[in-house]
Amino acid sequence: MTRFCLKRLGFVGLVIIGLIGLQSVTFAEEESRLDAYNKLRKVIGTVEKYYVDELTLNEIVDKAIDGLLSNLDAHSAYLDEKKFEDLKIQTDGQFGGIGITIALKDNALTIVAPIEGTPGDKAGLKSGDIILKIDEESTLNLSIDDAVNKMRGKPKTKVTLTIVRKNEPKPLVFEIVRDNIKVESVYAKSIENTDYVYLRVTSFDKTIAERVEEELKKFKKIDGIILDLRNNPGGLLNQAVGLSDLFIKEGIIVSQKGRIKDENIVYRATGHTPYAAIPLVVLVNNGSASASEIVAGAIQDNKRGVLVGEATFGKGSVQVILPTEKKEALRLTIARYYLPSGRTIQAVGVTPDIEVMPGAVPDENSGFSIKEADLQKHLETELEKVDSKQDKRQKDPKHTIMQTQVLEDIQLKSAIDVLKVFKVL
């Protein structure tokens, strides 16, 4: 197998690093590690010689690395040239496809969240949906990156997903037309007839904290903020810390702990907090993951605001991108996140302070009733005065959450009610 070592310098480097590490282990451990390296060498040699289809040594080693990473955990992966480029595009906030974030949960390919306004969202895909098939191909034993590649494609082309959904008696089939996905990561709106701001963050790309601050500066008066992190699948850690720092004046935001001491990091509030005193409510659901859970957990543990909605997804591990060559990299889990109280997010998530299931606000006035306005001689002039005042407060619907929209979202309505309680207190 000398030929193998000469042809694949990357693997030689791995072996050399391993042998250097032997200096600090016992002779028995050294012998065991050498046996392991020899076993790997023999297996690769056997595959190269006997496998039914001819494979180059580079192909075999790539498959070996891919198998190694995918068997560590659901988030570690080997990124070849195409996958590495796709990751860069996604982090920049623009990519092609149907607009969903997926993860392996209990070994099933699960939708973490559809991205707001994308084809997947408009088609009706939901957080927690299990993808059974992509077109006609089963997702059993399919890696996350391979699944993503199959769902991406040219705009205006179709992909069919077969979905298993909780409480549905049989699988659901969605035919979705791909599109160019441009993620609108941040936007803010006023809430009709109030001085509350609805702040929506759909993902954590490279400039979230800066853009949130820019959005909030547009409002002359803010009596309360509703931060909506529902169906936000996460993103960059530094942006989660930066967003939390806008609201939390002091204390720990999040910490991470790994095997290597250098990866044990505690992130604290800087004290330069422009919105430390404004009442805050955070909306979360089971599509809120990773960076979203860090923000929600930091706000909850620091008693900075109130969480409303459903328990979050439960992704509390840290991944880093480690380039192995110019166009290839490893996505490797190196640590776990811990919230300020010391609790973990992993597989547990964050439980909101006020649990509210999604849906419309119940219509309590749907029954028969008679009001003053129904009487023949009601005070028309007084009603006109009231209507006139409301018209003056009503703003552009493009930049305002209207009351009709609030009544369609009981979680949002609950958040507004919490802010009203803050105001009374």
Salt bridges, closest charged atoms under 4 A:
GLU48 OE1 - ARG3 NH2 3.90
ASP62 OD1 - ARG8 NH2 3.17
GLU81 OE2 - LYS327 NZ 3.77
ASP86 OD2 - LYS82 NZ 3.14
ASP86 OD2 - ARG152 NH1 3.92
ASP92 OD1 - LYS206 NZ 2.80
GLU116 OE1 - ARG200 NE 2.63
ASP129 OD2 - ARG165 NH2 2.81
GLU137 OE1 - LYS150 NZ 3.00
ASP145 OD2 - ARG331 NH2 3.44
ASP146 OD1 - LYS83 NZ 3.51
GLU175 OE1 - LYS158 NZ 3.40
ASP195 OD2 - LYS221 NZ 3.71
ASP205 OD1 - ARG211 NH1 3.44
GLU215 OE2 - LYS218 NZ 2.99
ASP223 OD2 - LYS423 NZ 3.92
ASP228 OD1 - ARG200 NH1 3.74
ASP228 OD2 - ARG230 NH2 2.89
ASP301 OD1 - ARG343 NH2 2.71
GLU380 OE2 - HIS378 NE2 3.98
GLU382 OE2 - LYS385 NZ 3.45
ASP396 OD2 - HIS399 NE2 3.86
ASP409 OD2 - ARG230 NH2 2.84
ASP417 OD2 - LYS413 NZ 3.10
